[in-house]
Amino acid sequence: MSLQLTLTEQVKKAVASIYNANLESVEFQATRKEFAGDITVVVFPMLRVVKGNPVQIGEQIGEYLVSSVDEVKGFNVVKGFLNIEINDSYYLNFFNTIKNNTTYGYKEVDKNDKAVMVEYSSPNSNKPLHLGHIRNNLLGYSVAEIIKASGKKVYKTQIINDRGIHICKSMLAWKRFGNNETPESTSLKGDKLVGNYYVKFDQEYKKEIKVLIEQGKTEEEAKKQAPILIEAQDLLLKWEAGDEETVTLWKTMNQWVYDGFEVTYKNLGVDFDTLYYESQTYLLGKEFIAEGLKKDVFFKKEDGSVWCDLTPEGLDEKIVLRADGTAVYMTQDIGTAIQRSKDYPDVGGMVYTVANEQDYHFQVLFLIIKKLGFDWAKNLFHLSYGMVDLPSGKMKSREGTVVDADDLVEDMTKTAGEISEELGKLDGYSSDEKQTLYSMIGLGALKYYILKVDPKKRILFDPKESIDFQGNTGPFIQYTYARIQSILRKADVDKNVTLSADEVQLHEKERELLKQIQLFPEVIQNAANQHSPALVANYTYDLVKEFNSFYQNVSILGADTETEKIFRVQLSTTVANTIKNAFLLLGIVVPERM
């Protein structure tokens, strides 16, 4: 049982014994640095059930705890705050149970619990991944790993938007201007090649609009009547009709894009368990609309279109089927969610990683699925995130408007190299070793900078600031991990020996480190419940700050006694493992030397 749970139980017993009152909960906070104590009980909320002076109440509860709880060695009361001092034996006993556990903090998957499906990335197959996709992928992947570490089975998935007019635009531009070029013949990644033709279509489309306007058409007329757009719409009709030549080209160009995506995903260090394709899901959902009509979940308008009235829930009416019987995106998303629940019966909840522009869409989607009678609808969650901005003029892609994901990763590696060389940190490394480390630092900086921010907040991403070796950055944490590994390589002690409370008297800095390590499992659970990697990221920074304070105040290898030396080496090893485990949840690799 954790210290907080033990104290909660005992404080409730104290209140029942002393005041004959029933306390529903106990509020804790960290003890302020200027007061003695390891954990603080806030007395003020108790005044709802216990009448009296908060200082006197704190004193009486403190005396009860000292006499009844082995772990409590003393206390002091400041106004309405009961600061509790914990015996060293408690921390040492805790440490001895976890010091050899290389996966400390992670819970084993509960096979009886429902699995969770996490959707992220979900790109269009007509252009490369961009900066927005990077935040999406990093968030989705990290949340999936955190939920897995919290003790649940997780499926990582994406739905690829591989059909529609936008795909046909790239196809048409390639047919007109491509001269049969391929990724192999151009030495371009397939997603970049196809993306270039999507841009080419837009350029030609704008030219045709300009000509039509000069011929007397209004801008609105010109946009609808541009020959290249009409031809793209015709291509979509051919695709939907199964025209062999069109479908063959569609498959070929999409495969180019998928091959390109695969390289980007590998470079980012993200993966998926299952893939869904819009070309296979866009007809899903229509059968559930028919069922919903029978149950009065939906209603039909005079023109034949089908709607869901959400005004009683404070929303508006939402179309789910057009008058001509064709599906809208909402129909498809309803069908896909239900199909996933059929494909994976053990899934009891889904997380959708999608930008905050779609907040309303998911609010409606979840409500409709609930109205259709699916009880797992209560476990649907929209992981909504803000946009990522960059300082103007930095890392613009060749299109001039979009920050390309591959370019950004490459630029981060280059920046990491430049800063590392300036600091002279890599003397004695071979060229290959340097390049591997630059990539590790650059990608770690990118991931940490994005994930340390609450998902809902908008980010201004500054590459150089993210690769600072000081402060709340990925490289600072990676450097601390590497420093610990350097110490451990020099340590000639038995790391497996178990030291008792009689043998070790904790230094204040050792106790603070142990308190921070003890928080890790709770941080993982909170991060999973809140779908927030930021909690893990900032916990890791706090742990690293505590270690650096410990490192500056006590000697590890030069300890006064062999017992102290053994304990401090063991403690450093556990800190390093915890950093590594925390960063794995963020998808960040830590270097053994740096």
Buried (B, 14 or more C-beta within 10 A) or exposed (E): EEBBEBBBEBBBBBBEEBBEBEBEEBEBEEBEEEEEBBBBBBBEBBEEEBEEEBBEBBBBBBEBBBEEBEBBBBBBBBEBBBBBBBBBBBBBEBBBEBBBEEEBBBBEBEEEEBBBBBBBBBBBBBBBBBBBBBBBBBBBBBBBBBBBBBBBBBBBBBBBBBBBEBBBBBBBBBBBBBEEBBBEEEEBBBBBBBBBBBBBBBEBBBEBBEEBBEEEBEEEEBBBBBEBBEBBBEBBEBBBEEBEEBBEBBEEBBEBBBEBBBEBBEBBBBEBEBEBBBBBBBEBBBEBBEEBBEEEBBEEEEEEBBBBBBEEEEBEEBBBBBEEEEBBBBBBBBBBBBBBBEEBEEBBBBBBBBBBEBEEBBBBBBBBBBBBEBEBBEBBBBBBBBBBEBEEEEBBBEBEEBBBBBBBBBBBBBBBBEBBEEEEBBEEBEEEEBEBBBBBBBBBBBBBBBBBBBBEEEBEBBBEEBBBBEEBBBBBBBBBBBBBBEBBEEBEBEEEEEBEBEBBEBBEBBBBBBBBBBBBBBBBBBBBEBBBBBBBBBBBBEBBBBBEBBBEEBEBBEBEEEBBBBBBBBBBBBBBBBBBBBBBBBBBBBBEBB
